Amino acid sequence: MHNRQIVISRLPQGKLTVDCFQARETPMPLPGPGEVLLRTLYAPLDAASRAWMQGATYRASLQAGDIMAATTLAEVVESQSPLLGTGDVVLAETGWQTFAVVSAASALKQPDITPRTHLLSVYGVAGLTAYFGLLECGRPRAGETVVVSAAAGSVGSFAGQIARLNGCRTVGIAGGGAKTALLTDSLGFDAAIDYKAENLHAALRCACPDGIHVLFDNVGGDILAACLPHMAKQGRIVCCGAVSQYDVASPPTAPDGIPGVLIVNSLTMQGFLLADFLHQRERALAALAAWVAAGKLTVLEDLIAGFDMLPAALVGLLAGENIGKRIVQVAERVA
């Protein structure tokens, strides 16, 4: 057997394209003492992966020749450690490859739940980021208006629903009629704005007559700039992502008017990383699981089959193709 890998053949100059990646075969890796051999089952895709090619962020930058980085859901097929056994399912930093050897101590064993993809969506980075970003940074109060950008995406779809569950009026911004209809018809948003077809300022005035109390921003750029004048006094802006700045040759600068708007309206603007809150992970998982079990939280997953589909799936994600969490199924579970 051989291991299949997808590496970065060249760093993109502008938008990411599939020819920035190259597939290759290598010999099957063998685990040493304290290590496990993993078979990749599912690889989640995130827009932030593109930012890793621009330079160092919360992790080291990626270079040409590197295996594309990713934390995946994988199965232990051989163990040289008492910490994990054959058949255990773990989250681990494997990158885009069908097999990987990692330290057993670095792999996080996962519970046996169905469907397993929920470990990468609602119980993974997307669900936890939405939970902590909204509730700990946004601090919404019942009756307030919460606006979520990229609201049909993996994090935004959860953030909007959690706002609704906390008694807020929830407005989603998304691209296209199908996405905005989904927000109001299936996810319970009170209103949805199609940024591709509507005048954002007019639509925000209509949907948020009392102003925006919490902006959960996944996009940055023009959408953030359009929302700023509509913030209510003492509003909170949660900077969760900046997808508009990832897939470009050089990230744009922040809107010039941000300092003045923050001062005049006594606004709070806060960025965060999920790692800031992982010590509270069990509390968040319990709340998310209770909402899912009660049918109060809808989980949207965009599942694509095939290891070779990874590059095109990431390019499509950056173009806004997905609804919910995009995940590529690499292999079926063996054990």
C-alpha positions as CSV (number, residue, x, y, z in Angstrom):
1,M,0.0,0.0,0.0
2,H,1.0,3.6,-0.7
3,N,0.2,6.9,1.0
4,R,-1.4,9.6,-1.2
5,Q,-0.7,13.2,-0.4
6,I,-1.7,16.6,-1.8
7,V,1.0,19.2,-1.7
8,I,1.2,22.9,-2.5
9,S,2.9,23.0,-5.9
10,R,3.1,26.8,-6.0
11,L,1.8,29.6,-3.8
12,P,-1.1,31.4,-5.4
13,Q,-0.7,35.0,-6.8
14,G,-4.3,36.1,-6.4
15,K,-7.2,33.7,-6.3
16,L,-6.4,30.1,-5.3
17,T,-6.8,27.6,-8.2
18,V,-6.6,23.8,-8.4
19,D,-3.3,23.9,-10.2
20,C,-1.7,25.3,-7.0
21,F,-1.8,21.7,-5.8
22,Q,-0.2,18.4,-6.9
23,A,-1.0,14.8,-5.8
24,R,1.8,12.4,-5.2
25,E,2.3,8.9,-3.8
26,T,4.8,8.1,-1.0
27,P,5.6,4.9,0.9
28,M,3.3,3.9,3.7
29,P,4.6,5.6,6.9
30,L,5.3,3.3,9.9
31,P,4.7,4.4,13.5
32,G,7.4,4.3,16.1
33,P,7.2,4.1,19.9
34,G,4.5,6.4,21.2
35,E,3.1,7.0,17.7
36,V,0.0,5.8,15.8
37,L,-0.7,5.2,12.1
38,L,-3.9,7.0,11.1
39,R,-6.2,6.5,8.1
40,T,-7.9,9.8,7.2
41,L,-11.7,9.5,7.1
42,Y,-12.9,13.1,6.7
43,A,-11.1,16.4,6.0
44,P,-13.0,19.6,6.9
45,L,-12.4,22.7,4.8
46,D,-12.0,26.2,6.1
47,A,-11.5,29.5,4.4
48,A,-8.7,30.3,6.8
49,S,-6.6,27.6,5.0
50,R,-6.1,30.1,2.2
51,A,-4.7,32.7,4.7
52,W,-2.1,30.2,5.8
53,M,-0.6,30.6,2.3
54,Q,-0.2,34.4,2.8
55,G,2.0,34.3,5.8
56,A,2.1,33.4,9.5
57,T,-1.2,33.7,11.3
58,Y,-2.0,31.7,14.5
59,R,0.1,29.0,12.8
60,A,3.2,29.0,10.6
61,S,2.8,29.9,7.0
62,L,2.6,27.3,4.3
63,Q,5.2,27.1,1.6
64,A,5.4,25.5,-1.9
65,G,6.2,21.8,-1.4
66,D,4.4,21.5,1.9
67,I,1.6,19.0,2.4
68,M,-1.6,21.0,2.6
69,A,-2.3,21.5,6.3
70,A,-5.5,20.2,7.9
71,T,-6.8,18.8,11.1
72,T,-8.8,15.8,10.1
73,L,-11.0,13.0,11.5
74,A,-9.0,9.8,11.3
75,E,-9.0,6.2,12.4
76,V,-6.2,4.4,14.2
77,V,-5.0,1.5,12.1
78,E,-1.8,0.7,14.1
79,S,-0.8,1.9,17.5
80,Q,2.5,1.9,19.3
81,S,1.1,3.6,22.3
82,P,-1.1,2.6,25.2
83,L,-3.0,5.9,24.8
84,L,-4.9,4.8,21.7
85,G,-6.0,1.4,20.2
86,T,-6.8,0.2,16.7
87,G,-10.2,1.4,15.6
88,D,-10.2,4.6,17.8
89,V,-11.4,7.7,15.9
90,V,-9.4,10.8,16.6
91,L,-8.9,14.4,15.6
92,A,-5.3,15.0,14.5
93,E,-3.1,17.2,12.4
94,T,-2.6,15.0,9.4
95,G,-2.7,17.3,6.5
96,W,-4.1,16.3,3.2
97,Q,-3.0,12.7,3.0
98,T,-4.7,9.3,3.2
99,F,-2.4,8.0,6.0
100,A,-0.3,9.8,8.5
101,V,1.9,9.0,11.5
102,V,1.4,11.3,14.5
103,S,2.3,11.2,18.2
104,A,-0.5,9.5,20.1
105,A,-0.4,12.3,22.7
106,S,-1.3,14.8,20.0
107,A,-4.4,13.0,18.7
108,L,-7.7,13.7,20.5
109,K,-9.9,10.7,20.9
110,Q,-13.5,11.3,19.8
111,P,-16.8,9.9,21.1
112,D,-18.8,7.4,19.1
113,I,-21.6,9.5,17.7
114,T,-23.7,9.4,14.6
115,P,-23.2,10.9,12.1
116,R,-19.5,11.2,12.6
117,T,-19.3,14.3,10.5
118,H,-21.0,16.2,13.4
119,L,-17.6,16.0,15.1
120,L,-16.3,18.3,12.4
121,S,-19.3,20.7,12.2
122,V,-21.5,21.4,15.2
123,Y,-19.2,19.7,17.7
124,G,-16.0,20.8,16.0
125,V,-14.4,24.1,15.2
126,A,-17.5,25.6,13.5
127,G,-19.9,25.0,16.3
128,L,-17.5,25.9,19.1
129,T,-16.4,29.0,17.3
130,A,-19.9,30.2,16.8
131,Y,-20.8,29.4,20.4
132,F,-17.9,31.2,22.1
133,G,-17.7,34.0,19.6
134,L,-21.3,35.0,19.9
135,L,-21.9,34.3,23.6
136,E,-18.6,35.2,25.2
137,C,-17.5,38.0,22.8
138,G,-20.8,39.3,21.5
139,R,-22.7,39.0,24.8
140,P,-26.1,39.3,23.2
141,R,-29.2,40.1,25.3
142,A,-32.7,39.0,24.6
143,G,-34.5,41.5,22.3
144,E,-31.3,42.8,20.7
145,T,-30.6,42.6,17.0
146,V,-27.7,40.3,15.9
147,V,-26.4,40.5,12.3
148,V,-24.3,37.6,11.0
149,S,-22.3,37.9,7.8
150,A,-21.6,34.7,5.7
151,A,-24.7,33.5,7.5
152,A,-25.2,30.4,5.4
153,G,-21.6,29.2,6.0
154,S,-20.3,26.8,8.6
155,V,-19.8,29.2,11.5
156,G,-22.4,31.8,10.5
157,S,-25.3,29.3,10.3
158,F,-24.7,28.2,13.9
159,A,-24.0,31.8,15.2
160,G,-27.4,33.0,13.8
161,Q,-29.3,30.1,15.3
162,I,-27.6,30.5,18.7
163,A,-28.6,34.2,18.7
164,R,-32.2,33.2,18.0
165,L,-32.1,30.6,20.8
166,N,-31.0,33.5,23.1
167,G,-34.0,35.6,22.2
168,C,-32.4,37.9,19.7
169,R,-33.7,39.3,16.4
170,T,-31.4,37.7,13.9
171,V,-30.5,39.0,10.5
172,G,-28.3,37.1,8.1
173,I,-26.2,38.4,5.2
174,A,-25.5,35.8,2.5
175,G,-24.9,35.7,-1.3
176,G,-27.8,34.5,-3.5
177,G,-31.5,34.0,-3.1
178,A,-31.2,30.3,-2.3
179,K,-29.0,31.0,0.7
180,T,-31.2,33.9,2.0
181,A,-34.3,31.8,1.6
182,L,-32.7,29.0,3.6
183,L,-31.8,31.4,6.4
184,T,-35.4,32.5,7.0
185,D,-37.3,29.3,5.9
186,S,-35.1,26.6,7.6
187,L,-32.9,28.3,10.2
188,G,-35.3,30.7,11.7
189,F,-33.6,34.0,10.9
190,D,-36.0,36.9,11.2
191,A,-34.6,38.5,8.0
192,A,-31.9,37.8,5.4
193,I,-30.1,40.2,3.1
194,D,-28.7,39.1,-0.3
195,Y,-25.5,41.2,-0.6
196,K,-25.2,40.3,-4.3
197,A,-28.6,41.7,-5.3
198,E,-29.6,44.3,-2.7
199,N,-28.3,47.7,-1.6
200,L,-26.7,46.8,1.8
201,H,-27.3,50.1,3.4
202,A,-31.0,50.2,2.5
203,A,-31.5,46.6,3.4
204,L,-29.8,47.0,6.8
205,R,-31.9,50.1,7.6
206,C,-35.0,48.1,6.9
207,A,-34.0,44.9,8.7
208,C,-32.4,46.7,11.7
209,P,-34.6,49.7,12.5
210,D,-33.1,49.9,16.1
211,G,-29.5,49.4,14.8
212,I,-27.2,46.4,15.1
213,H,-26.4,45.5,18.7
214,V,-24.1,42.6,17.8
215,L,-22.3,42.1,14.5
216,F,-20.9,38.6,14.1
217,D,-18.5,39.3,11.2
218,N,-17.0,36.4,9.1
219,V,-16.2,38.5,6.1
220,G,-14.6,41.9,6.7
221,G,-14.0,44.2,3.8
222,D,-17.0,45.9,2.2
223,I,-19.6,44.1,4.3
224,L,-18.0,45.1,7.5
225,A,-17.7,48.7,6.3
226,A,-21.4,48.7,5.3
227,C,-22.5,47.5,8.7
228,L,-20.5,50.0,10.8
229,P,-22.8,53.0,10.3
230,H,-25.8,50.9,11.4
231,M,-24.3,49.9,14.7
232,A,-26.4,50.8,17.8
233,K,-24.8,52.7,20.7
234,Q,-22.6,50.4,22.7
235,G,-22.8,47.7,20.1
236,R,-20.4,44.8,19.9
237,I,-18.5,43.7,16.8
238,V,-17.2,40.2,16.9
239,C,-14.4,39.7,14.3
240,C,-14.5,36.0,13.7
241,G,-13.1,35.8,10.1
242,A,-12.2,37.9,7.1
243,V,-12.9,35.7,4.1
244,S,-13.0,38.7,1.8
245,Q,-9.3,39.2,2.5
246,Y,-8.0,35.6,2.1
247,D,-8.3,34.8,-1.6
248,V,-6.5,37.9,-2.9
249,A,-3.0,38.9,-3.9
250,S,-2.6,41.3,-1.0
251,P,-5.1,41.8,1.8
252,P,-6.9,45.2,1.7
253,T,-6.4,47.7,4.6
254,A,-9.2,48.3,7.1
255,P,-11.8,51.0,6.3
256,D,-10.5,54.5,7.2
257,G,-13.6,55.3,9.2
258,I,-13.4,52.6,11.8
259,P,-11.8,54.6,14.7
260,G,-14.3,57.4,14.4
261,V,-17.3,55.1,14.3
262,L,-16.1,53.1,17.3
263,I,-15.5,56.3,19.3
264,V,-18.8,58.1,18.5
265,N,-21.0,55.1,19.1
266,S,-19.0,53.6,22.1
267,L,-18.5,50.4,20.2
268,T,-16.5,47.3,21.1
269,M,-14.6,45.5,18.4
270,Q,-13.1,42.1,19.4
271,G,-11.2,39.5,17.6
272,F,-10.7,36.0,19.1
273,L,-9.4,32.5,18.5
274,L,-11.1,29.3,19.5
275,A,-8.1,28.4,21.5
276,D,-8.9,31.3,23.8
277,F,-11.9,29.4,25.1
278,L,-11.1,25.7,24.9
279,H,-10.8,25.4,28.6
280,Q,-14.7,25.8,28.5
281,R,-15.1,23.3,25.7
282,E,-17.2,20.7,27.7
283,R,-19.8,23.3,28.7
284,A,-20.2,24.4,25.1
285,L,-20.5,20.9,23.8
286,A,-23.1,20.1,26.4
287,A,-25.2,23.1,25.3
288,L,-24.8,22.3,21.6
289,A,-25.7,18.7,22.0
290,A,-28.8,19.6,24.0
291,W,-30.0,22.0,21.2
292,V,-29.3,19.4,18.5
293,A,-31.2,16.6,20.5
294,A,-34.1,18.9,21.0
295,G,-34.3,19.8,17.3
296,K,-33.6,23.4,18.1
297,L,-30.3,23.6,16.2
298,T,-30.1,22.6,12.5
299,V,-26.8,21.2,11.3
300,L,-25.9,22.0,7.7
301,E,-23.2,19.9,6.1
302,D,-21.9,20.0,2.6
303,L,-20.3,16.5,2.1
304,I,-18.1,15.8,-0.9
305,A,-16.7,12.3,-1.6
306,G,-13.2,11.6,-2.8
307,F,-9.6,12.5,-1.7
308,D,-8.9,13.9,-5.2
309,M,-11.7,16.4,-4.7
310,L,-9.9,18.3,-2.0
311,P,-8.4,21.1,-4.1
312,A,-11.5,21.8,-6.1
313,A,-13.6,21.7,-2.9
314,L,-11.4,24.3,-1.2
315,V,-11.5,26.6,-4.3
316,G,-15.3,26.2,-4.4
317,L,-15.6,27.1,-0.7
318,L,-13.6,30.3,-1.2
319,A,-16.0,31.1,-4.1
320,G,-19.0,30.7,-1.8
321,E,-20.4,27.4,-3.2
322,N,-21.0,25.7,0.1
323,I,-24.0,25.9,2.4
324,G,-23.0,24.9,5.9
325,K,-19.8,23.0,6.8
326,R,-17.9,21.7,3.7
327,I,-16.3,18.3,4.4
328,V,-14.5,15.9,2.1
329,Q,-14.9,12.2,2.8
330,V,-11.5,10.6,2.2
331,A,-12.3,7.0,3.2
332,E,-14.8,4.8,4.9
333,R,-14.0,3.6,8.4
334,V,-12.1,0.3,8.4
335,A,-12.7,-1.1,11.9
